[in-house]
Amino acid sequence: MLNGKVSVATVLGARDLKSAHTAVSVPGSRAPLGEELLLCHDRASGLVAAIAVDDTTLGPGLGGVRWMPYPTLGDAVEEACRLSQVMTLKNAVAGIPYGGAKSVMVRQGGADRPAQRDAQLLAFASYVSRLGGAYVPGVDMGTTVADLAVIATVAPWVSCNHNDPSPATALGVFHSIEAAVRHTLHRDLAGLHVTVQGAGHVGSALVRLLADRGAVVAVADVDRVRAEAVAGGVGGSVVSPETAHALPCDVFAPCASARVLHAASIDELRCALVVGSANDVLAARACAERVARRGITYVPDFVANAGGVLQIHAERAGWDGGRLGLALDAVGTRTADLLEEADATHSLPLRVAEQWASARLGRTVAIPD
């Protein structure tokens, strides 16, 4: 039973609060409230979910469906809202015609039984349909292409119901790491030591890409068997996910859960660069300054991990493989440009990236604090 303190009565959109100068947060938390927040509860299937649409200035809100356990409904709502704002930044910097959105389905007992899983997905799809296309769902932690195909039977405008964007996400992160290493360490990837935290679809693909270029890779995952399989396939090593961030290396690549960089973990970092696929890596915006004070270069996650949304747009826009390949290559070019501008202006890369997104949206945007 969830004990969240967010009720339907508190669910509203920022469009209902007409002061352009007032920051609006989800009641009971510091999570930003965007254009629309929809709480979903289906008694028959047991579905509990939240859909957050942060911004539709550039187009419908695009963002994955995360299906994970949460201690309270309030925690689920806060994550959906935080990640939806990060998606606004990601899609704006990537230059694609989508706004930011995210949803979370609260995983509870029995949700893995096929019949109940499908029932919850169909119930969730009915809520997506209520938004009339303002939200374009995709895969995320805990959901699969098959899950999105079920949602598509009710809300046909979903993404990822045919192809998994994880390989494209991994390739974009790879290009970002390559560019950041070249800019900061003035070398290529051969012999580079990289710790990849998270061996899921994206992390495992990233490990293979790095190893193919001669990098020495350490792999961490909460599933030890999975970590061993991924590491063993490339001659890498396995490390504990709890201490992976503190392993001496050139690049720490967080590819799992959010907010892994907080005051304590930042003080334990022993790397030159942080570049990964996980969304919302910083526990708070001020953590970017703490990382910089350690002499570590942090490439904002919403810059490095844009490969997946680029593939989604490519499929919806009918791009061929060559055009998508160029767009994924451009993640590396964008990373290099970002770091060069940050150096030239004596700014944090995070602030430069936020300025890029703000210029495209016509308003000031930043990652949630």
TITORMAR-617791 format. One record per residue (C-alpha): residue in one letter; x, y, z. Coordinates in steps of 0.1 Angstrom, whole numbers. Example, Ala and Ser with C-alpha at 12.3 -4.5 7.8 and 13.67 -1.06 7.14 Angstrom:
r rest->A | c1->123 | c2->-45 | c3->78
r rest->S | c1->137 | c2->-11 | c3->71
***
This chain:
r rest->M | c1->0 | c2->0 | c3->0
r rest->L | c1->14 | c2->34 | c3->-10
r rest->N | c1->13 | c2->62 | c3->15
r rest->G | c1->19 | c2->91 | c3->-8
r rest->K | c1->7 | c2->125 | c3->2
r rest->V | c1->-2 | c2->138 | c3->-33
r rest->S | c1->-39 | c2->137 | c3->-39
r rest->V | c1->-59 | c2->142 | c3->-71
r rest->A | c1->-70 | c2->175 | c3->-57
r rest->T | c1->-35 | c2->188 | c3->-59
r rest->V | c1->-29 | c2->178 | c3->-95
r rest->L | c1->-29 | c2->207 | c3->-118
r rest->G | c1->-9 | c2->222 | c3->-146
r rest->A | c1->13 | c2->252 | c3->-146
r rest->R | c1->-8 | c2->265 | c3->-174
r rest->D | c1->-35 | c2->270 | c3->-147
r rest->L | c1->-12 | c2->293 | c3->-127
r rest->K | c1->-7 | c2->323 | c3->-150
r rest->S | c1->22 | c2->341 | c3->-134
r rest->A | c1->51 | c2->337 | c3->-157
r rest->H | c1->75 | c2->346 | c3->-129
r rest->T | c1->63 | c2->321 | c3->-103
r rest->A | c1->81 | c2->288 | c3->-99
r rest->V | c1->56 | c2->261 | c3->-92
r rest->S | c1->64 | c2->229 | c3->-74
r rest->V | c1->46 | c2->196 | c3->-68
r rest->P | c1->29 | c2->200 | c3->-34
r rest->G | c1->50 | c2->183 | c3->-7
r rest->S | c1->83 | c2->183 | c3->-27
r rest->R | c1->107 | c2->205 | c3->-46
r rest->A | c1->100 | c2->188 | c3->-79
r rest->P | c1->91 | c2->212 | c3->-107
r rest->L | c1->55 | c2->212 | c3->-119
r rest->G | c1->53 | c2->216 | c3->-157
r rest->E | c1->23 | c2->220 | c3->-180
r rest->E | c1->4 | c2->190 | c3->-169
r rest->L | c1->5 | c2->163 | c3->-142
r rest->L | c1->-19 | c2->133 | c3->-144
r rest->L | c1->-22 | c2->108 | c3->-116
r rest->C | c1->-35 | c2->74 | c3->-127
r rest->H | c1->-52 | c2->48 | c3->-106
r rest->D | c1->-71 | c2->18 | c3->-120
r rest->R | c1->-88 | c2->-3 | c3->-93
r rest->A | c1->-94 | c2->-33 | c3->-115
r rest->S | c1->-58 | c2->-38 | c3->-126
r rest->G | c1->-40 | c2->-22 | c3->-96
r rest->L | c1->-23 | c2->4 | c3->-118
r rest->V | c1->-8 | c2->33 | c3->-99
r rest->A | c1->11 | c2->58 | c3->-122
r rest->A | c1->20 | c2->94 | c3->-128
r rest->I | c1->24 | c2->112 | c3->-162
r rest->A | c1->42 | c2->145 | c3->-161
r rest->V | c1->42 | c2->167 | c3->-192
r rest->D | c1->68 | c2->195 | c3->-186
r rest->D | c1->68 | c2->215 | c3->-218
r rest->T | c1->53 | c2->213 | c3->-253
r rest->T | c1->68 | c2->245 | c3->-268
r rest->L | c1->86 | c2->226 | c3->-294
r rest->G | c1->61 | c2->197 | c3->-299
r rest->P | c1->45 | c2->169 | c3->-279
r rest->G | c1->62 | c2->158 | c3->-248
r rest->L | c1->85 | c2->128 | c3->-255
r rest->G | c1->97 | c2->107 | c3->-226
r rest->G | c1->99 | c2->71 | c3->-214
r rest->V | c1->76 | c2->50 | c3->-192
r rest->R | c1->96 | c2->40 | c3->-161
r rest->W | c1->81 | c2->10 | c3->-142
r rest->M | c1->98 | c2->7 | c3->-108
r rest->P | c1->89 | c2->3 | c3->-71
r rest->Y | c1->86 | c2->35 | c3->-52
r rest->P | c1->82 | c2->39 | c3->-14
r rest->T | c1->53 | c2->64 | c3->-18
r rest->L | c1->32 | c2->79 | c3->-45
r rest->G | c1->48 | c2->112 | c3->-37
r rest->D | c1->82 | c2->97 | c3->-46
r rest->A | c1->69 | c2->85 | c3->-79
r rest->V | c1->54 | c2->118 | c3->-87
r rest->E | c1->86 | c2->137 | c3->-78
r rest->E | c1->106 | c2->114 | c3->-101
r rest->A | c1->82 | c2->118 | c3->-130
r rest->C | c1->83 | c2->156 | c3->-127
r rest->R | c1->121 | c2->158 | c3->-123
r rest->L | c1->127 | c2->136 | c3->-153
r rest->S | c1->102 | c2->153 | c3->-174
r rest->Q | c1->121 | c2->186 | c3->-170
r rest->V | c1->153 | c2->168 | c3->-179
r rest->M | c1->136 | c2->155 | c3->-211
r rest->T | c1->127 | c2->191 | c3->-220
r rest->L | c1->164 | c2->200 | c3->-219
r rest->K | c1->175 | c2->169 | c3->-237
r rest->N | c1->151 | c2->173 | c3->-266
r rest->A | c1->158 | c2->210 | c3->-269
r rest->V | c1->196 | c2->206 | c3->-270
r rest->A | c1->192 | c2->176 | c3->-295
r rest->G | c1->174 | c2->200 | c3->-319
r rest->I | c1->143 | c2->177 | c3->-324
r rest->P | c1->107 | c2->189 | c3->-324
r rest->Y | c1->96 | c2->175 | c3->-291
r rest->G | c1->90 | c2->188 | c3->-256
r rest->G | c1->97 | c2->170 | c3->-224
r rest->A | c1->76 | c2->145 | c3->-205
r rest->K | c1->80 | c2->114 | c3->-184
r rest->S | c1->58 | c2->88 | c3->-167
r rest->V | c1->63 | c2->63 | c3->-139
r rest->M | c1->43 | c2->32 | c3->-132
r rest->V | c1->46 | c2->20 | c3->-96
r rest->R | c1->56 | c2->-16 | c3->-96
r rest->Q | c1->38 | c2->-36 | c3->-69
r rest->G | c1->33 | c2->-73 | c3->-61
r rest->G | c1->19 | c2->-93 | c3->-90
r rest->A | c1->28 | c2->-69 | c3->-117
r rest->D | c1->51 | c2->-94 | c3->-134
r rest->R | c1->23 | c2->-119 | c3->-141
r rest->P | c1->16 | c2->-116 | c3->-178
r rest->A | c1->-22 | c2->-110 | c3->-175
r rest->Q | c1->-18 | c2->-84 | c3->-148
r rest->R | c1->10 | c2->-67 | c3->-166
r rest->D | c1->-10 | c2->-64 | c3->-198
r rest->A | c1->-40 | c2->-52 | c3->-178
r rest->Q | c1->-20 | c2->-24 | c3->-161
r rest->L | c1->-4 | c2->-14 | c3->-195
r rest->L | c1->-38 | c2->-11 | c3->-211
r rest->A | c1->-51 | c2->9 | c3->-182
r rest->F | c1->-21 | c2->31 | c3->-184
r rest->A | c1->-27 | c2->35 | c3->-221
r rest->S | c1->-62 | c2->48 | c3->-215
r rest->Y | c1->-47 | c2->76 | c3->-194
r rest->V | c1->-21 | c2->84 | c3->-221
r rest->S | c1->-50 | c2->86 | c3->-246
r rest->R | c1->-67 | c2->112 | c3->-224
r rest->L | c1->-38 | c2->135 | c3->-231
r rest->G | c1->-47 | c2->135 | c3->-268
r rest->G | c1->-12 | c2->132 | c3->-282
r rest->A | c1->5 | c2->157 | c3->-258
r rest->Y | c1->25 | c2->128 | c3->-244
r rest->V | c1->46 | c2->104 | c3->-266
r rest->P | c1->57 | c2->75 | c3->-244
r rest->G | c1->88 | c2->54 | c3->-250
r rest->V | c1->107 | c2->27 | c3->-232
r rest->D | c1->126 | c2->33 | c3->-200
r rest->M | c1->138 | c2->14 | c3->-170
r rest->G | c1->114 | c2->-15 | c3->-164
r rest->T | c1->96 | c2->-13 | c3->-197
r rest->T | c1->102 | c2->-30 | c3->-230
r rest->V | c1->93 | c2->-27 | c3->-267
r rest->A | c1->67 | c2->-53 | c3->-261
r rest->D | c1->51 | c2->-32 | c3->-234
r rest->L | c1->50 | c2->-2 | c3->-257
r rest->A | c1->33 | c2->-23 | c3->-283
r rest->V | c1->5 | c2->-31 | c3->-258
r rest->I | c1->2 | c2->6 | c3->-250
r rest->A | c1->1 | c2->14 | c3->-288
r rest->T | c1->-31 | c2->-7 | c3->-292
r rest->V | c1->-49 | c2->22 | c3->-273
r rest->A | c1->-26 | c2->52 | c3->-279
r rest->P | c1->-11 | c2->45 | c3->-314
r rest->W | c1->12 | c2->76 | c3->-314
r rest->V | c1->36 | c2->60 | c3->-289
r rest->S | c1->73 | c2->54 | c3->-298
r rest->C | c1->96 | c2->24 | c3->-293
r rest->N | c1->68 | c2->-1 | c3->-300
r rest->H | c1->89 | c2->-17 | c3->-328
r rest->N | c1->125 | c2->-9 | c3->-321
r rest->D | c1->145 | c2->-6 | c3->-289
r rest->P | c1->164 | c2->28 | c3->-289
r rest->S | c1->189 | c2->15 | c3->-263
r rest->P | c1->217 | c2->8 | c3->-289
r rest->A | c1->214 | c2->43 | c3->-303
r rest->T | c1->215 | c2->58 | c3->-268
r rest->A | c1->247 | c2->38 | c3->-261
r rest->L | c1->263 | c2->49 | c3->-294
r rest->G | c1->255 | c2->86 | c3->-286
r rest->V | c1->271 | c2->82 | c3->-251
r rest->F | c1->301 | c2->65 | c3->-268
r rest->H | c1->306 | c2->94 | c3->-292
r rest->S | c1->302 | c2->118 | c3->-262
r rest->I | c1->329 | c2->100 | c3->-242
r rest->E | c1->352 | c2->99 | c3->-272
r rest->A | c1->349 | c2->136 | c3->-277
r rest->A | c1->352 | c2->145 | c3->-240
r rest->V | c1->383 | c2->123 | c3->-237
r rest->R | c1->399 | c2->139 | c3->-267
r rest->H | c1->391 | c2->174 | c3->-254
r rest->T | c1->401 | c2->169 | c3->-218
r rest->L | c1->427 | c2->141 | c3->-218
r rest->H | c1->441 | c2->147 | c3->-253
r rest->R | c1->441 | c2->110 | c3->-263
r rest->D | c1->421 | c2->83 | c3->-279
r rest->L | c1->402 | c2->54 | c3->-261
r rest->A | c1->429 | c2->27 | c3->-264
r rest->G | c1->440 | c2->17 | c3->-229
r rest->L | c1->415 | c2->42 | c3->-213
r rest->H | c1->400 | c2->29 | c3->-180
r rest->V | c1->362 | c2->33 | c3->-179
r rest->T | c1->338 | c2->22 | c3->-152
r rest->V | c1->303 | c2->16 | c3->-164
r rest->Q | c1->277 | c2->15 | c3->-136
r rest->G | c1->247 | c2->-4 | c3->-149
r rest->A | c1->248 | c2->-33 | c3->-174
r rest->G | c1->213 | c2->-31 | c3->-188
r rest->H | c1->204 | c2->-26 | c3->-225
r rest->V | c1->223 | c2->7 | c3->-227
r rest->G | c1->252 | c2->0 | c3->-203
r rest->S | c1->260 | c2->-34 | c3->-219
r rest->A | c1->260 | c2->-19 | c3->-254
r rest->L | c1->283 | c2->9 | c3->-242
r rest->V | c1->307 | c2->-16 | c3->-227
r rest->R | c1->310 | c2->-34 | c3->-260
r rest->L | c1->316 | c2->-2 | c3->-280
r rest->L | c1->343 | c2->9 | c3->-255
r rest->A | c1->360 | c2->-24 | c3->-255
r rest->D | c1->360 | c2->-25 | c3->-293
r rest->R | c1->381 | c2->7 | c3->-293
r rest->G | c1->406 | c2->-8 | c3->-268
r rest->A | c1->393 | c2->7 | c3->-236
r rest->V | c1->397 | c2->-13 | c3->-203
r rest->V | c1->362 | c2->-16 | c3->-188
r rest->A | c1->350 | c2->-23 | c3->-153
r rest->V | c1->313 | c2->-32 | c3->-150
r rest->A | c1->290 | c2->-28 | c3->-121
r rest->D | c1->254 | c2->-39 | c3->-118
r rest->V | c1->230 | c2->-48 | c3->-90
r rest->D | c1->226 | c2->-81 | c3->-109
r rest->R | c1->260 | c2->-97 | c3->-104
r rest->V | c1->254 | c2->-125 | c3->-129
r rest->R | c1->245 | c2->-99 | c3->-156
r rest->A | c1->276 | c2->-78 | c3->-148
r rest->E | c1->298 | c2->-109 | c3->-150
r rest->A | c1->283 | c2->-119 | c3->-184
r rest->V | c1->288 | c2->-84 | c3->-198
r rest->A | c1->323 | c2->-80 | c3->-184
r rest->G | c1->333 | c2->-115 | c3->-194
r rest->G | c1->323 | c2->-109 | c3->-230
r rest->V | c1->349 | c2->-81 | c3->-234
r rest->G | c1->376 | c2->-92 | c3->-210
r rest->G | c1->366 | c2->-66 | c3->-184
r rest->S | c1->363 | c2->-68 | c3->-146
r rest->V | c1->333 | c2->-67 | c3->-123
r rest->V | c1->330 | c2->-42 | c3->-94
r rest->S | c1->305 | c2->-35 | c3->-67
r rest->P | c1->277 | c2->-11 | c3->-78
r rest->E | c1->278 | c2->6 | c3->-44
r rest->T | c1->315 | c2->15 | c3->-48
r rest->A | c1->318 | c2->18 | c3->-86
r rest->H | c1->319 | c2->56 | c3->-85
r rest->A | c1->350 | c2->55 | c3->-63
r rest->L | c1->370 | c2->32 | c3->-85
r rest->P | c1->402 | c2->49 | c3->-99
r rest->C | c1->395 | c2->54 | c3->-137
r rest->D | c1->396 | c2->79 | c3->-165
r rest->V | c1->359 | c2->79 | c3->-171
r rest->F | c1->330 | c2->71 | c3->-148
r rest->A | c1->299 | c2->63 | c3->-168
r rest->P | c1->267 | c2->61 | c3->-148
r rest->C | c1->241 | c2->41 | c3->-168
r rest->A | c1->216 | c2->31 | c3->-141
r rest->S | c1->195 | c2->50 | c3->-116
r rest->A | c1->191 | c2->87 | c3->-111
r rest->R | c1->209 | c2->111 | c3->-87
r rest->V | c1->241 | c2->90 | c3->-81
r rest->L | c1->262 | c2->121 | c3->-78
r rest->H | c1->256 | c2->137 | c3->-44
r rest->A | c1->279 | c2->153 | c3->-18
r rest->A | c1->293 | c2->120 | c3->-4
r rest->S | c1->297 | c2->102 | c3->-37
r rest->I | c1->313 | c2->132 | c3->-55
r rest->D | c1->339 | c2->135 | c3->-27
r rest->E | c1->348 | c2->98 | c3->-34
r rest->L | c1->352 | c2->102 | c3->-72
r rest->R | c1->386 | c2->92 | c3->-86
r rest->C | c1->381 | c2->99 | c3->-123
r rest->A | c1->388 | c2->127 | c3->-148
r rest->L | c1->354 | c2->126 | c3->-165
r rest->V | c1->318 | c2->117 | c3->-158
r rest->V | c1->299 | c2->109 | c3->-189
r rest->G | c1->270 | c2->84 | c3->-189
r rest->S | c1->235 | c2->75 | c3->-200
r rest->A | c1->216 | c2->77 | c3->-167
r rest->N | c1->190 | c2->106 | c3->-166
r rest->D | c1->191 | c2->131 | c3->-137
r rest->V | c1->225 | c2->121 | c3->-125
r rest->L | c1->230 | c2->151 | c3->-101
r rest->A | c1->212 | c2->149 | c3->-68
r rest->A | c1->210 | c2->187 | c3->-69
r rest->R | c1->220 | c2->214 | c3->-94
r rest->A | c1->248 | c2->226 | c3->-71
r rest->C | c1->265 | c2->192 | c3->-74
r rest->A | c1->278 | c2->203 | c3->-108
r rest->E | c1->299 | c2->229 | c3->-90
r rest->R | c1->311 | c2->204 | c3->-65
r rest->V | c1->322 | c2->181 | c3->-93
r rest->A | c1->341 | c2->209 | c3->-110
r rest->R | c1->359 | c2->219 | c3->-78
r rest->R | c1->373 | c2->183 | c3->-77
r rest->G | c1->388 | c2->190 | c3->-111
r rest->I | c1->364 | c2->166 | c3->-128
r rest->T | c1->347 | c2->173 | c3->-161
r rest->Y | c1->310 | c2->164 | c3->-161
r rest->V | c1->292 | c2->162 | c3->-194
r rest->P | c1->255 | c2->168 | c3->-187
r rest->D | c1->235 | c2->136 | c3->-191
r rest->F | c1->209 | c2->152 | c3->-212
r rest->V | c1->236 | c2->161 | c3->-238
r rest->A | c1->254 | c2->127 | c3->-237
r rest->N | c1->224 | c2->104 | c3->-238
r rest->A | c1->203 | c2->119 | c3->-266
r rest->G | c1->209 | c2->90 | c3->-290
r rest->G | c1->177 | c2->73 | c3->-280
r rest->V | c1->154 | c2->103 | c3->-287
r rest->L | c1->173 | c2->109 | c3->-320
r rest->Q | c1->164 | c2->74 | c3->-331
r rest->I | c1->128 | c2->79 | c3->-321
r rest->H | c1->126 | c2->111 | c3->-341
r rest->A | c1->144 | c2->94 | c3->-370
r rest->E | c1->118 | c2->67 | c3->-371
r rest->R | c1->88 | c2->91 | c3->-368
r rest->A | c1->103 | c2->114 | c3->-394
r rest->G | c1->113 | c2->87 | c3->-419
r rest->W | c1->150 | c2->92 | c3->-418
r rest->D | c1->173 | c2->66 | c3->-434
r rest->G | c1->201 | c2->50 | c3->-415
r rest->G | c1->227 | c2->74 | c3->-429
r rest->R | c1->209 | c2->104 | c3->-416
r rest->L | c1->205 | c2->89 | c3->-382
r rest->G | c1->241 | c2->79 | c3->-381
r rest->L | c1->251 | c2->115 | c3->-388
r rest->A | c1->228 | c2->127 | c3->-360
r rest->L | c1->243 | c2->102 | c3->-335
r rest->D | c1->278 | c2->113 | c3->-346
r rest->A | c1->267 | c2->149 | c3->-338
r rest->V | c1->263 | c2->140 | c3->-301
r rest->G | c1->301 | c2->138 | c3->-300
r rest->T | c1->304 | c2->171 | c3->-320
r rest->R | c1->280 | c2->187 | c3->-296
r rest->T | c1->299 | c2->175 | c3->-266
r rest->A | c1->332 | c2->189 | c3->-280
r rest->D | c1->315 | c2->223 | c3->-288
r rest->L | c1->300 | c2->223 | c3->-253
r rest->L | c1->333 | c2->218 | c3->-236
r rest->E | c1->351 | c2->243 | c3->-258
r rest->E | c1->325 | c2->270 | c3->-251
r rest->A | c1->326 | c2->262 | c3->-214
r rest->D | c1->364 | c2->267 | c3->-214
r rest->A | c1->362 | c2->299 | c3->-234
r rest->T | c1->335 | c2->314 | c3->-212
r rest->H | c1->349 | c2->300 | c3->-179
r rest->S | c1->315 | c2->284 | c3->-173
r rest->L | c1->303 | c2->250 | c3->-162
r rest->P | c1->294 | c2->227 | c3->-191
r rest->L | c1->260 | c2->223 | c3->-174
r rest->R | c1->253 | c2->260 | c3->-175
r rest->V | c1->263 | c2->263 | c3->-212
r rest->A | c1->240 | c2->234 | c3->-221
r rest->E | c1->211 | c2->250 | c3->-201
r rest->Q | c1->217 | c2->282 | c3->-220
r rest->W | c1->215 | c2->263 | c3->-253
r rest->A | c1->182 | c2->248 | c3->-243
r rest->S | c1->169 | c2->281 | c3->-230
r rest->A | c1->177 | c2->298 | c3->-263
r rest->R | c1->157 | c2->272 | c3->-283
r rest->L | c1->127 | c2->273 | c3->-259
r rest->G | c1->126 | c2->311 | c3->-256
r rest->R | c1->126 | c2->309 | c3->-218
r rest->T | c1->151 | c2->301 | c3->-190
r rest->V | c1->153 | c2->264 | c3->-182
r rest->A | c1->175 | c2->245 | c3->-159
r rest->I | c1->178 | c2->210 | c3->-144
r rest->P | c1->157 | c2->206 | c3->-112
r rest->D | c1->174 | c2->215 | c3->-79
***
